[in-house]
Amino acid sequence: MESNIWNSIIFKLPNPHFLQTHEWGQGEGEVWLAAYLHCMEYGREDEKERDLSSFDFHPSAACLILKKTIPMGGMSARLSILYAPKGPLLDWTNEPLRKRVLNDLQTFARKQGAIFLKMDPDVVLGTGVPSSQEDLIDQQGSW
């Protein structure tokens, strides 16, 4: 995927992070292989036919996944580990979307022969000093 297209996708999503950019995925290329996964706006059938190069689309989720193959001796299956640095990117308060994306990532990991998929999205749990008057719980992080 071209860097300008991928980056325009992630910058249309909540809390984009530079560790999800096309450039980050390419920079890790000596050890990790990059996969760029995205889905269009949940429930909008017309989005399936959109040309991503037109920049006129509404992404609902995206995830840069880095894959590393684990060398195994003998006749064993090729295993891999997957890592989504600061991803996936989506509206975490949207429960149907969240479930769909996590299920799709689980399916992707199985197809890749992954022993695990590490994810560390930026989901804010709250702000302020705990147990103080400024302590505010963010509902987005409390799912």
N, C-alpha and C positions, 0 to 999 in steps of 0.2 A: 504494500500500500504506500502511496506517495505521502511524504511527510506533511505537506500542506493540507491534504485531505484529512489525514488522521488527526493532526493538531486542531483543525477546525471542528472536528467531531468532539474531541474532549473538552475544548474551550466553551462548548455550548452546554456542558453538563455542570451540575453543582460541584463546587470545590475541586476544580481541575488541579492536578499536581504535576510538577516537572518530571517526576519519576514515571509518569504515564505518557510522556511525549514520545513521538517517533524517534527523536534523536537519542533519547535514553535507551530505547530498545536496540538501536543500531550500535550504540557505543558498547553494549554488552555482548556483541556478536562473536567475540573470540571464544568465549566459554559457553554462553547462553544463546539459544535461538529465540527470536521474538515472534509472537503471534499476536495479531491485532484483531480483537473481537468486538463487535458492536451490534446493537439492535436499534431499530427505529422506534418511533413513539408507540408505546404500548396501545394496542387496540385500533390503530389507524391503518386500515388496509391499503390506502393509497400510497403510503410510504414505501411499500415493498417495491414499487416500480421506479422510485426516484433514482436519478443519476447522482451519485455522491460527488462527482466533480462539479456539479452545478452550485454547490454550497447552499442550496435551497432545500434543506431537510431538517428534520426534528429528531435528533438522536435521544433515546431514553436511557441508554446505558452503554458503557464502553469499558474495555479492560485490556491493557497490555499484559500479556503473560509471557514470562521468560521460562524457557525449557532447557534443562540440563539432563543429558543422558548419563546414566550411571553405568560405567563399564563393569560387566560381569563376565567371569570366566566360564568356560564350558558351554553347554547347550541351553542355558537358562534364558528366559525371556528378557528382552531389553526393557529395563525399567527407567523411569525418569522422575525428576522432581520438577514441580512447577511453582513459580513465584509471581504474584501480582503485586508489584511494589506500589503502595498507596492506592490500590484498586480493589475491586472495581469501582468505577465512577457511576453514580446513579442517585436518584432521590430515595434515600433510605427510609423515608416515611411512607412511601408508596408500597404497601404490603404485597399486592399482586405482582408488581414489577420486581420487587426484592426476591420473592420466592422463585419467579421465573428465571431471573438472572443466576441465582445461586444453584438452581437445578440444572440450568444449561452449563454452568461452569463445572459442576460435578460430572455431567455427561462427557464434557470435553476432556476432563482429567482422566476419566476411565478409558476413553478412546486413545489417549496418549500413553497409556500404560503407566500413569503416574502413581507413585506410592503416597504422595500427598500434594496438595495445592495450598501453599501458604499465601494468605491474603492479609493485608494490613491497611484497610481503607481509613481515610480520615473521617471518622464519625465522632463528632463532638458530644461528650457526655454531659458537660456542663461548664460553667465559668465561675470565676471567683474562688475565694479561699473556702475550703470545705468547713461546714458548721459555722459560717459567719453570715452576716446579713447580706453580703454580696453573692453568696452561694446560690446559683441558679442552675437547676437541672434542665438540660436541653431535651425536649421530647423526642427529637430526631434520634438521639442516641439511646433511648430507653426501650427500644423494641425488644 
